Amino acid sequence: MTNTLTAAPLAAAPATRTLLTAGALAGPLFLTAGLLQGLAREGFDFSRNAISQLALGDAGWIQTANFLLAGILVLAGAAGLHQALRNRPGGTWAPRLIAVFGASFLLSSAFEADPGAGFPVGAPEDRVTELSAHGTVHMVGGSVGYLALCAAFLVLARHFAATGRRGWAIASRLMPLGVLAGFAGSGATVMAFTAGAALGLAWLSTVAVRLSA
């Protein structure tokens, strides 16, 4: 009899595929909306400003809605992951950690980042050095969310290794390094932070598509 730890994943049920597809859409929709806003908003500079700052100003409601939608989609993806990996390696902690990541987007929709680096127009030209209460919640929530995402990738690596997908397992172990490297480089340029965050979202989408097959 085939060992349950090494058996190939079963085909996802339609409801599970729908949830995983929602999770897969979270990253592309969030990043596309952020890109379009950044190009359209006066004073926004991708080399100086974080996408989360787009929630500031008169048109900030668009980014707030973007955070809210992304959080809902990621939580749906976590539910799909729970169903897809039920009773399989990684099936307990991967969905929980992804749910924490999704909740961090909801938190970001409620607590704005601080203005700075010239955005919104009229804000100090210097980068933010002292955080407000809402800025602190935003930063801490986002940090916890992305750490949870990185941990989820390591848990998923165990699942892929157990099911004989060595390449996927290796990639899932390497992705956290890329995300954290981007965050570490944010002191030099905000674009490093943006790249790290985008990498995490992209791999989450990729994994969701793979598991929905």
C-alpha positions in Angstrom: 0.0 0.0 0.0 1.3 3.5 -0.9 2.5 5.5 2.1 0.2 8.5 2.8 3.2 10.7 3.3 4.6 10.1 -0.2 1.4 9.7 -2.2 0.8 12.3 -4.9 -1.8 14.9 -4.0 -5.4 14.2 -4.9 -7.1 16.4 -7.4 -8.6 19.4 -5.7 -12.4 19.5 -5.4 -14.2 22.4 -7.3 -14.8 24.3 -4.1 -11.2 23.9 -3.0 -10.0 25.1 -6.4 -12.2 28.2 -6.2 -10.7 29.1 -2.8 -7.2 28.5 -4.0 -7.8 30.5 -7.1 -9.0 33.4 -4.9 -5.7 33.1 -3.0 -3.7 33.0 -6.2 -5.4 36.2 -7.4 -4.5 38.2 -4.3 -0.9 39.0 -5.2 -1.4 40.0 -8.8 -4.4 42.1 -8.1 -2.8 43.8 -5.1 0.5 44.6 -7.0 -1.3 45.7 -10.2 -3.5 48.1 -8.2 -0.5 49.4 -6.4 1.4 49.9 -9.6 -1.4 51.8 -11.3 -2.0 54.0 -8.3 1.7 54.7 -7.9 1.9 55.9 -11.5 -1.2 58.0 -11.2 -0.7 59.6 -7.8 1.0 63.0 -7.7 4.2 62.9 -5.6 4.5 59.1 -5.4 7.9 57.7 -6.2 8.5 54.0 -6.2 12.2 54.5 -5.3 11.2 56.5 -2.1 7.7 55.5 -1.1 6.2 52.2 -0.1 3.0 51.0 -1.7 1.3 51.1 1.7 1.6 54.9 1.7 -0.9 55.0 -1.1 -3.6 54.7 1.5 -2.8 58.3 2.5 -4.4 61.4 1.0 -7.7 62.0 -0.8 -7.5 59.0 -3.0 -6.2 56.8 -0.2 -9.5 54.9 0.0 -8.5 53.0 -3.1 -5.4 51.5 -1.5 -7.4 50.8 1.7 -9.9 48.8 -0.4 -6.9 47.1 -2.1 -5.6 46.0 1.3 -9.1 44.8 2.3 -9.6 42.8 -0.9 -6.2 41.2 -0.7 -6.7 40.2 2.9 -10.1 38.5 2.0 -8.6 36.7 -1.0 -5.6 35.4 1.0 -7.9 34.2 3.8 -9.9 32.4 1.1 -6.7 30.9 -0.1 -5.8 29.7 3.4 -9.2 28.0 3.6 -8.5 26.3 0.3 -5.1 25.3 1.4 -6.6 23.7 4.5 -8.9 21.6 2.4 -6.3 20.7 -0.2 -3.7 19.6 2.4 -6.2 17.9 4.9 -4.4 15.0 6.7 -1.2 15.6 4.7 2.2 17.0 5.5 2.0 20.7 6.2 -1.8 20.6 6.3 -2.1 22.0 9.8 0.3 24.9 10.0 0.6 26.1 6.4 -3.1 27.3 6.3 -2.8 28.8 9.7 0.3 30.8 8.8 -1.2 31.9 5.5 -4.3 33.1 7.4 -2.1 35.2 9.7 -0.6 36.7 6.5 -4.1 37.5 5.2 -5.1 39.0 8.6 -2.1 41.4 8.3 -3.6 42.9 5.2 -6.9 43.5 7.0 -5.0 45.2 9.8 -3.1 47.3 7.2 -6.5 48.5 5.8 -7.5 49.8 9.3 -4.1 51.3 10.3 -2.4 53.5 7.8 1.4 53.9 7.2 2.9 57.2 8.2 3.4 60.0 5.6 7.0 60.8 4.6 9.5 60.9 1.8 7.4 63.6 0.1 4.2 61.6 0.0 1.4 62.6 0.1 2.2 66.0 -1.4 3.2 68.3 1.4 4.6 65.6 3.6 8.2 65.9 4.9 10.9 65.1 2.3 12.8 62.9 4.8 12.0 59.2 5.3 9.9 58.3 8.3 12.1 58.1 11.4 9.5 58.2 14.2 6.3 56.2 13.9 2.9 57.2 15.1 0.7 54.7 17.0 -1.2 53.8 13.8 2.1 53.6 11.8 3.6 51.3 14.4 0.6 48.9 14.3 0.8 49.0 10.5 4.5 48.2 10.5 4.3 45.5 13.2 1.3 43.9 11.6 2.9 43.7 8.2 6.2 42.4 9.6 4.4 39.6 11.5 2.4 38.8 8.4 5.4 38.4 6.2 7.3 36.4 8.8 4.2 34.1 8.9 4.3 33.8 5.1 7.9 32.9 5.1 7.2 30.2 7.8 4.4 28.9 5.7 6.7 28.5 2.7 9.0 26.4 4.9 6.1 24.2 6.0 5.0 23.8 2.4 8.5 22.8 1.5 7.9 19.8 3.8 4.7 19.0 2.0 6.4 19.2 -1.5 9.3 17.1 -0.3 7.0 14.4 1.1 5.1 14.2 -2.2 8.2 13.9 -4.3 8.3 17.4 -5.7 11.9 18.2 -4.9 12.2 21.3 -7.1 9.1 22.8 -5.4 10.5 22.0 -2.0 13.8 23.7 -2.7 12.1 26.8 -4.2 9.8 27.0 -1.1 12.9 26.9 1.1 14.7 29.6 -0.9 11.8 32.1 -1.2 11.9 33.2 2.4 15.6 34.1 1.9 14.6 36.3 -1.0 11.8 38.0 0.9 13.9 38.7 4.0 16.8 39.9 1.9 14.5 42.4 0.3 13.3 43.6 3.7 16.9 43.8 4.9 17.8 46.0 1.9 15.0 48.5 2.6 17.4 50.7 4.6 19.2 51.4 1.3 16.2 51.6 -1.0 12.4 51.2 -0.6 12.4 49.3 -3.9 14.2 46.4 -2.2 11.4 46.1 0.3 8.8 46.3 -2.5 10.7 43.6 -4.4 10.8 41.3 -1.3 7.1 41.8 -0.7 6.2 41.1 -4.3 8.4 38.0 -4.3 6.4 36.6 -1.4 3.1 37.3 -3.0 4.2 35.9 -6.3 5.3 32.6 -4.8 2.1 32.3 -2.8 0.1 32.7 -6.0 2.3 30.1 -7.7 1.9 27.6 -4.9 -1.9 28.2 -4.9 -2.1 27.5 -8.6 0.0 24.4 -8.3 -2.2 22.9 -5.5 -5.4 23.8 -7.3 -4.4 21.6 -10.3 
